[in-house]
Amino acid sequence: MNQQASPVASHWWTESKKLARLTGPILIAQLTQMLMSVVDTLMAGRVSATDLAAVSVGGSIWVPSTLIIMGMALALAPIISHLDGGGKQRKVANMVQQGIYAAMLGGALCFIVIMCAPLILNAMSVEDNFRDITLDYLMYVATAIPALVIYMVLRNFCEGLSHTMPSLVVGIIGLIVNIPVNYVFIYGVGGFPELGGAGCGVATSIVIWVMALSMVLYVSLAKRFKKIGVFKRWHAPNWDDVWYIVRIGFPIATSMFFEVSLFAAAALVIAPLGATVVASHQIALNISSLVYMVPLSLSMAVTLRVGFALGAGNPANAMLSHKLATLYGMTFAAVNGLIMYITGAWLAGLYTDDQAVIQLAATLMGLAAIFTLSDTFQAIAIGTLRGYKDTKVVMFITFVSYWPLGLTVGILLSLTDTIVPSIGAAGMWVGFIVGLSVAAVLLTWRLRVVSRRYNEQHGLSLTQHPHA
């Protein structure tokens, strides 16, 4: 009995270590990105409320518009991990360059969105100073679009080869650069003009260019990438390959947009309920977003492990990676959910002294404890499906779950007496739980379908015990 259990336990332990080695650097890279946003907010807020609001609105236009670039780049990770697992590293350089072309298409769309910003702000009827700062911020940050394309593609190239340390190192470099350049351009230091909130746009652009150039240097000089030679020979666009990346990447970008826009819409829905409600909602969302960085990083890591396993013809290892990521993610979510439930009032007190806000935020964090479980489960299922390069159905599942279902339930519970007497902001969080829980169930069903279909098409068995 022990002789049979030992190899299985050893295999689980080996896979767990590989997941951890991938997840850790990705998590730190994600946290550095969050901290950059925090730095922008804090430093712009010291200038004036108008500058802070302009950076916030500008970011609300800039960040969603970049999702199309991110989606194209994220599509590369499973493609490259499949090639790596299948021993086809000679094809990687070409796919990276085709990924740059695909992401450039996304960059063009991003630029068009930013050029439409004046129309968006005119529709909002904002005051002239607010409008000018926001547009300046966007014009400055738009200069980083080519750099963002390069950075995101090369980051996913490295991660696709299960090498996540560059993401960590470059993320830390970006955070270190972000603070002084923000100071220089926001407040005007060393002869540079004092740009206020618009200076955040200059700083963001510089940081992204530094991160992109850092990635280029690393990929060009690192010994582990010498054989691949990403920039040794330049390939012309192969539109079949570009379209292949777009077919995987566009649904990824769209799914991310559905999730981002759900939370943005929720804030608008509850806005008529008053500043106390909105502030409480924002505090609970901020804390739960921080906690979400762990399952998000696990999701990105499991994409790489699943892609590698499938490329190597080991579907059993792919599903083992999914099961382990789910186990660790749900354990983390349960522990953190319990912490949020118990210490909700204390956590809210770190943000404000307003007792009404603290009490309501503590209530919402009790719901966030449940929300975190559903969110973790569905995030890891999405990551696994990306490893299978299955993204189109995921796009439809996330849309239906988040918008027609989750948001509708949230509106009905928070603003109307249709189902039960209106419960305010708590109703929106119940809507989140419903939407994410349905997504988790449907995505799990989709994963079963996709994994079975994959095994049938490749004549493989889920009962194998590979050693990849």
C-alpha positions as CSV (number, residue, x, y, z in Angstrom):
1,M,0.0,0.0,0.0
2,N,2.8,2.4,1.0
3,Q,4.8,1.4,-2.1
4,Q,1.9,2.5,-4.3
5,A,1.1,5.7,-2.5
6,S,4.7,7.0,-2.4
7,P,5.1,7.6,-6.2
8,V,1.7,9.3,-6.3
9,A,2.5,11.5,-3.3
10,S,5.9,12.3,-4.8
11,H,4.3,13.3,-8.0
12,W,1.8,15.6,-6.2
13,W,4.6,17.2,-4.3
14,T,6.7,17.7,-7.5
15,E,3.8,19.3,-9.3
16,S,3.0,21.5,-6.2
17,K,6.6,22.8,-6.2
18,K,6.5,23.6,-9.9
19,L,3.2,25.5,-9.4
20,A,4.6,27.4,-6.4
21,R,7.8,28.4,-8.4
22,L,5.6,29.8,-11.1
23,T,3.0,31.4,-8.9
24,G,5.4,33.3,-6.5
25,P,7.1,35.6,-9.0
26,I,3.8,36.2,-10.9
27,L,2.1,37.2,-7.6
28,I,4.9,39.7,-6.8
29,A,4.7,41.1,-10.3
30,Q,0.9,41.6,-10.0
31,L,1.3,43.3,-6.6
32,T,3.9,45.7,-8.0
33,Q,1.4,46.8,-10.7
34,M,-1.2,47.4,-8.0
35,L,1.3,49.4,-5.9
36,M,2.1,51.6,-9.0
37,S,-1.6,52.5,-9.2
38,V,-1.6,53.3,-5.4
39,V,1.4,55.5,-5.8
40,D,-0.2,57.4,-8.7
41,T,-3.4,57.9,-6.6
42,L,-1.6,59.1,-3.5
43,M,0.8,61.5,-5.2
44,A,-1.9,63.0,-7.5
45,G,-4.2,63.4,-4.5
46,R,-1.7,65.6,-2.8
47,V,-2.0,68.2,-5.6
48,S,-5.8,68.6,-5.6
49,A,-9.1,66.7,-5.7
50,T,-9.5,67.6,-9.3
51,D,-6.1,66.1,-10.2
52,L,-6.9,62.9,-8.3
53,A,-10.3,62.7,-10.1
54,A,-8.7,63.3,-13.5
55,V,-6.1,60.5,-12.9
56,S,-8.9,58.2,-11.8
57,V,-11.1,58.9,-14.8
58,G,-8.1,58.8,-17.1
59,G,-7.2,55.4,-15.7
60,S,-10.8,54.2,-16.2
61,I,-10.4,54.9,-19.9
62,W,-6.7,53.8,-20.2
63,V,-6.8,50.5,-18.4
64,P,-9.9,48.9,-20.1
65,S,-8.5,50.0,-23.5
66,T,-5.3,48.1,-22.8
67,L,-7.1,44.9,-22.2
68,I,-7.1,44.1,-25.9
69,I,-3.2,44.2,-25.9
70,M,-3.1,42.1,-22.8
71,G,-5.5,39.5,-24.3
72,M,-3.3,39.1,-27.4
73,A,-0.2,38.7,-25.2
74,L,-1.9,36.3,-22.8
75,A,-2.8,34.1,-25.7
76,L,0.9,33.5,-26.3
77,A,1.5,31.9,-22.9
78,P,-0.4,28.7,-23.6
79,I,0.7,28.6,-27.2
80,I,4.4,28.8,-26.2
81,S,4.0,26.4,-23.3
82,H,2.4,23.8,-25.7
83,L,5.4,24.2,-28.0
84,D,7.8,23.9,-25.1
85,G,6.1,20.8,-23.7
86,G,6.2,19.2,-27.2
87,G,9.9,20.0,-27.7
88,K,9.2,22.4,-30.5
89,Q,11.3,25.4,-29.2
90,R,12.5,26.2,-32.8
91,K,9.0,27.5,-33.5
92,V,8.8,29.8,-30.5
93,A,10.7,32.8,-32.0
94,N,8.4,33.0,-34.9
95,M,5.3,32.8,-32.7
96,V,6.7,35.5,-30.4
97,Q,7.0,37.8,-33.4
98,Q,3.6,37.0,-34.7
99,G,2.4,37.8,-31.2
100,I,3.9,41.2,-31.5
101,Y,2.0,41.8,-34.7
102,A,-1.3,40.6,-33.1
103,A,-0.7,42.8,-30.0
104,M,0.1,45.7,-32.4
105,L,-3.4,45.3,-33.8
106,G,-4.7,45.6,-30.2
107,G,-2.5,48.6,-29.7
108,A,-4.1,50.3,-32.7
109,L,-7.6,49.8,-31.1
110,C,-6.3,51.1,-27.8
111,F,-5.1,54.2,-29.5
112,I,-8.4,54.7,-31.2
113,V,-10.2,54.5,-27.9
114,I,-7.9,57.1,-26.4
115,M,-8.5,59.4,-29.4
116,C,-12.2,59.1,-28.6
117,A,-11.6,60.3,-25.0
118,P,-12.8,63.9,-25.8
119,L,-16.2,62.6,-26.9
120,I,-16.4,60.5,-23.7
121,L,-15.6,63.5,-21.5
122,N,-17.9,65.8,-23.3
123,A,-20.7,63.3,-22.7
124,M,-19.9,63.5,-19.0
125,S,-20.2,67.3,-19.0
126,V,-17.1,67.8,-16.8
127,E,-15.6,71.2,-16.0
128,D,-12.8,72.5,-18.3
129,N,-9.9,72.1,-15.9
130,F,-10.9,68.5,-15.1
131,R,-11.3,67.7,-18.8
132,D,-7.9,69.2,-19.7
133,I,-6.0,67.3,-17.0
134,T,-7.6,64.0,-18.0
135,L,-6.9,64.5,-21.7
136,D,-3.3,65.5,-21.0
137,Y,-2.9,62.4,-18.9
138,L,-4.3,60.2,-21.7
139,M,-2.2,61.8,-24.4
140,Y,1.0,61.2,-22.4
141,V,0.2,57.7,-21.5
142,A,-0.8,56.8,-25.1
143,T,2.9,57.2,-26.0
144,A,3.5,54.0,-24.0
145,I,1.3,51.8,-26.3
146,P,4.2,50.4,-28.4
147,A,6.2,49.7,-25.2
148,L,3.2,48.0,-23.6
149,V,3.0,45.7,-26.6
150,I,6.6,44.7,-26.4
151,Y,6.6,44.3,-22.6
152,M,3.4,42.2,-22.5
153,V,4.5,39.9,-25.4
154,L,8.0,39.3,-24.0
155,R,6.6,38.8,-20.5
156,N,4.2,36.1,-21.7
157,F,7.0,34.6,-23.8
158,C,9.1,34.2,-20.7
159,E,6.2,32.8,-18.7
160,G,5.2,30.5,-21.5
161,L,8.6,28.9,-21.1
162,S,7.8,28.6,-17.3
163,H,10.3,31.3,-16.5
164,T,8.4,33.8,-14.3
165,M,11.3,35.5,-12.6
166,P,11.7,38.3,-15.2
167,S,8.1,39.4,-14.5
168,L,9.1,39.8,-10.8
169,V,12.4,41.6,-11.4
170,V,11.0,43.9,-14.1
171,G,7.9,44.6,-12.0
172,I,10.1,45.7,-9.1
173,I,12.2,47.9,-11.4
174,G,9.0,49.5,-12.7
175,L,7.8,50.3,-9.1
176,I,11.2,51.7,-8.1
177,V,11.3,54.0,-11.2
178,N,7.6,55.0,-10.8
179,I,8.0,56.8,-7.5
180,P,10.8,59.4,-8.5
181,V,9.5,60.0,-12.0
182,N,6.0,60.7,-10.6
183,Y,7.5,63.1,-8.1
184,V,9.5,64.9,-10.9
185,F,6.6,65.3,-13.3
186,I,3.7,65.8,-10.9
187,Y,5.4,68.5,-8.7
188,G,7.9,69.8,-11.2
189,V,11.5,69.1,-10.0
190,G,14.9,69.8,-11.6
191,G,13.6,72.2,-14.2
192,F,10.7,70.0,-15.4
193,P,7.3,71.5,-15.6
194,E,4.8,71.0,-12.8
195,L,2.1,68.9,-14.6
196,G,0.0,67.8,-11.6
197,G,-2.2,64.8,-12.3
198,A,-1.2,64.8,-16.0
199,G,2.4,64.1,-14.8
200,C,1.2,60.6,-13.8
201,G,0.6,60.0,-17.5
202,V,4.2,61.0,-18.3
203,A,5.5,58.8,-15.4
204,T,3.4,55.8,-16.4
205,S,4.7,56.1,-20.0
206,I,8.3,56.3,-18.8
207,V,7.9,53.3,-16.5
208,I,6.3,51.2,-19.2
209,W,9.1,52.0,-21.6
210,V,11.7,51.1,-18.9
211,M,10.0,47.8,-18.3
212,A,9.8,47.1,-22.0
213,L,13.5,47.8,-22.6
214,S,14.4,45.8,-19.5
215,M,12.5,42.8,-21.0
216,V,14.2,43.3,-24.4
217,L,17.7,43.3,-22.7
218,Y,16.9,40.3,-20.6
219,V,15.5,38.2,-23.5
220,S,18.4,39.2,-25.7
221,L,21.2,38.5,-23.2
222,A,19.9,35.6,-21.0
223,K,21.7,32.3,-21.8
224,R,18.6,30.2,-21.5
225,F,17.1,32.0,-24.5
226,K,20.2,31.9,-26.7
227,K,19.0,28.9,-28.6
228,I,15.6,30.3,-29.2
229,G,17.0,33.6,-30.6
230,V,13.8,35.7,-30.4
231,F,15.5,38.6,-32.3
232,K,18.1,36.7,-34.3
233,R,16.0,36.7,-37.4
234,W,12.9,38.8,-38.1
235,H,9.9,37.1,-39.5
236,A,7.3,38.9,-41.7
237,P,3.7,38.7,-40.6
238,N,2.1,35.3,-41.2
239,W,-1.6,36.2,-41.1
240,D,-2.6,32.6,-40.4
241,D,-0.5,32.7,-37.2
242,V,-1.6,36.2,-36.3
243,W,-5.2,35.3,-36.8
244,Y,-4.7,32.1,-34.7
245,I,-3.4,34.3,-31.8
246,V,-6.3,36.8,-32.3
247,R,-8.8,33.9,-32.1
248,I,-7.4,32.9,-28.7
249,G,-6.6,36.4,-27.4
250,F,-9.7,38.3,-28.3
251,P,-12.0,36.2,-26.2
252,I,-9.5,36.5,-23.3
253,A,-9.5,40.3,-23.6
254,T,-13.3,40.3,-23.8
255,S,-13.7,38.1,-20.8
256,M,-11.4,40.4,-18.8
257,F,-13.5,43.4,-20.0
258,F,-16.7,41.8,-18.8
259,E,-15.3,41.3,-15.3
260,V,-13.7,44.8,-15.1
261,S,-16.9,46.5,-16.4
262,L,-19.1,44.5,-14.0
263,F,-17.4,46.2,-11.0
264,A,-17.4,49.6,-12.7
265,A,-21.1,49.2,-13.5
266,A,-21.8,48.1,-9.9
267,A,-20.3,51.3,-8.5
268,L,-22.5,53.4,-10.9
269,V,-25.6,51.4,-9.9
270,I,-25.2,52.0,-6.1
271,A,-24.0,55.7,-6.5
272,P,-27.6,57.0,-5.9
273,L,-27.6,55.3,-2.5
274,G,-25.1,57.9,-1.2
275,A,-21.5,58.5,-0.4
276,T,-21.5,56.3,2.7
277,V,-22.7,53.3,0.6
278,V,-20.2,54.0,-2.2
279,A,-17.3,54.4,0.2
280,S,-18.1,51.1,2.0
281,H,-18.4,49.3,-1.3
282,Q,-15.1,50.7,-2.5
283,I,-13.3,49.6,0.7
284,A,-14.7,46.1,0.5
285,L,-13.8,45.9,-3.2
286,N,-10.3,47.2,-2.6
287,I,-9.5,44.6,0.1
288,S,-11.1,41.7,-1.9
289,S,-9.1,42.8,-5.0
290,L,-5.9,42.5,-3.0
291,V,-6.8,39.0,-1.9
292,Y,-7.7,38.1,-5.4
293,M,-4.1,38.5,-6.5
294,V,-3.3,35.1,-5.2
295,P,-5.9,33.1,-7.1
296,L,-5.2,35.3,-10.2
297,S,-1.5,34.4,-10.0
298,L,-2.4,30.7,-9.5
299,S,-4.7,30.9,-12.5
300,M,-1.8,32.3,-14.7
301,A,0.6,29.6,-13.4
302,V,-1.8,26.7,-14.0
303,T,-2.2,27.9,-17.6
304,L,1.5,27.4,-18.1
305,R,1.6,24.0,-16.4
306,V,-1.5,22.7,-18.3
307,G,-0.1,24.0,-21.6
308,F,3.2,22.3,-21.0
309,A,1.6,19.0,-20.0
310,L,-0.7,19.0,-23.0
311,G,2.2,19.8,-25.3
312,A,4.1,16.9,-23.9
313,G,1.0,14.6,-24.4
314,N,0.3,14.3,-20.6
315,P,-3.4,15.1,-20.0
316,A,-3.2,13.5,-16.6
317,N,-0.6,16.0,-15.5
318,A,-2.8,18.8,-16.9
319,M,-5.7,17.9,-14.7
320,L,-3.5,17.3,-11.7
321,S,-2.2,20.8,-12.0
322,H,-5.8,22.0,-12.1
323,K,-6.8,20.0,-9.1
324,L,-3.8,21.2,-7.1
325,A,-4.3,24.8,-8.0
326,T,-7.9,24.6,-7.1
327,L,-7.1,22.9,-3.7
328,Y,-4.5,25.5,-2.8
329,G,-6.5,28.5,-4.1
330,M,-9.7,27.5,-2.3
331,T,-7.7,26.8,0.9
332,F,-6.2,30.3,0.7
333,A,-9.6,31.8,-0.1
334,A,-11.3,30.0,2.8
335,V,-8.6,31.2,5.3
336,N,-8.7,34.8,4.0
337,G,-12.5,34.8,3.8
338,L,-12.6,33.9,7.5
339,I,-10.1,36.6,8.3
340,M,-12.2,39.2,6.4
341,Y,-15.3,38.1,8.2
342,I,-13.7,38.3,11.6
343,T,-11.6,41.5,11.1
344,G,-13.8,43.3,8.6
345,A,-14.4,46.3,10.9
346,W,-10.7,46.6,11.8
347,L,-9.7,46.4,8.1
348,A,-12.3,49.1,7.2
349,G,-10.9,51.3,10.0
350,L,-7.6,51.4,8.2
351,Y,-9.3,53.4,5.4
352,T,-11.6,55.7,7.4
353,D,-12.8,56.9,10.8
354,D,-16.4,57.2,9.7
355,Q,-18.3,54.6,11.8
356,A,-21.2,54.3,9.4
357,V,-18.8,53.5,6.6
358,I,-16.9,51.0,8.8
359,Q,-20.0,49.1,9.8
360,L,-21.4,48.8,6.3
361,A,-17.9,47.9,4.9
362,A,-17.6,45.1,7.5
363,T,-21.0,43.7,6.4
364,L,-19.9,43.7,2.8
365,M,-16.7,42.0,3.7
366,G,-18.7,39.2,5.3
367,L,-20.3,38.7,1.8
368,A,-16.8,39.2,0.2
369,A,-15.7,36.1,2.2
370,I,-18.2,34.0,0.1
371,F,-17.5,36.0,-3.0
372,T,-13.8,35.2,-2.7
373,L,-14.5,31.4,-2.8
374,S,-16.5,31.6,-6.0
375,D,-14.1,34.0,-7.6
376,T,-11.1,31.7,-6.9
377,F,-12.8,28.6,-8.2
378,Q,-13.8,30.3,-11.5
379,A,-10.5,32.0,-11.9
380,I,-8.5,28.8,-11.8
381,A,-11.0,27.1,-14.1
382,I,-10.5,29.9,-16.6
383,G,-6.7,29.5,-16.3
384,T,-6.9,25.8,-16.9
385,L,-9.1,26.3,-20.0
386,R,-6.6,28.8,-21.3
387,G,-4.0,26.1,-21.0
388,Y,-6.2,24.1,-23.3
389,K,-6.4,27.2,-25.6
390,D,-10.2,27.1,-25.1
391,T,-11.3,30.8,-24.7
392,K,-14.3,31.4,-27.0
393,V,-16.9,29.5,-24.9
394,V,-15.3,31.0,-21.7
395,M,-16.1,34.5,-23.1
396,F,-19.8,33.6,-23.5
397,I,-20.0,32.0,-20.1
398,T,-18.4,35.0,-18.3
399,F,-20.7,37.4,-20.2
400,V,-23.9,35.6,-19.3
401,S,-22.8,35.0,-15.7
402,Y,-21.5,38.4,-14.9
403,W,-23.9,40.7,-16.8
404,P,-27.4,39.3,-17.5
405,L,-27.3,37.3,-14.3
406,G,-25.0,38.7,-11.7
407,L,-25.6,42.4,-12.4
408,T,-29.3,42.0,-12.9
409,V,-29.6,40.1,-9.5
410,G,-27.5,42.8,-7.9
411,I,-29.7,45.6,-9.3
412,L,-32.9,43.9,-8.2
413,L,-31.7,43.3,-4.7
414,S,-29.9,46.6,-4.1
415,L,-32.4,49.0,-5.7
416,T,-35.9,47.3,-5.9
417,D,-38.3,45.2,-3.8
418,T,-38.9,42.8,-6.6
419,I,-37.3,39.7,-4.9
420,V,-37.0,40.9,-1.3
421,P,-37.2,44.4,0.3
422,S,-34.2,46.4,-1.0
423,I,-31.0,45.6,0.8
424,G,-28.8,48.3,-0.7
425,A,-25.1,47.6,-1.5
426,A,-25.3,44.2,0.1
427,G,-27.6,43.2,-2.8
428,M,-24.9,44.1,-5.3
429,W,-22.5,41.8,-3.5
430,V,-25.1,39.0,-3.5
431,G,-25.3,39.6,-7.3
432,F,-21.5,39.2,-7.5
433,I,-21.7,35.9,-5.6
434,V,-24.5,34.6,-7.8
435,G,-22.8,35.5,-11.0
436,L,-19.4,34.2,-10.0
437,S,-20.8,31.0,-8.6
438,V,-22.8,30.3,-11.8
439,A,-19.6,31.0,-13.8
440,A,-17.7,28.5,-11.6
441,V,-20.2,25.8,-12.3
442,L,-20.4,26.4,-16.0
443,L,-16.7,26.7,-16.4
444,T,-16.1,23.4,-14.6
445,W,-18.6,21.8,-16.9
446,R,-16.8,23.3,-19.9
447,L,-13.5,22.0,-18.6
448,R,-14.9,18.4,-18.4
449,V,-16.1,18.7,-21.9
450,V,-12.9,20.1,-23.3
451,S,-10.6,17.6,-21.4
452,R,-12.7,14.6,-22.6
453,R,-12.7,15.9,-26.2
454,Y,-9.0,16.5,-26.1
455,N,-8.3,13.0,-24.9
456,E,-10.6,11.5,-27.6
457,Q,-8.9,13.5,-30.4
458,H,-5.4,12.6,-29.2
459,G,-6.1,9.0,-28.2
460,L,-4.9,9.8,-24.7
461,S,-5.9,8.6,-21.2
462,L,-6.5,10.6,-18.1
463,T,-5.3,7.7,-16.0
464,Q,-1.6,8.1,-17.1
465,H,0.8,9.3,-14.5
466,P,3.4,11.3,-16.4
467,H,6.6,12.8,-14.9
468,A,6.6,16.2,-16.7
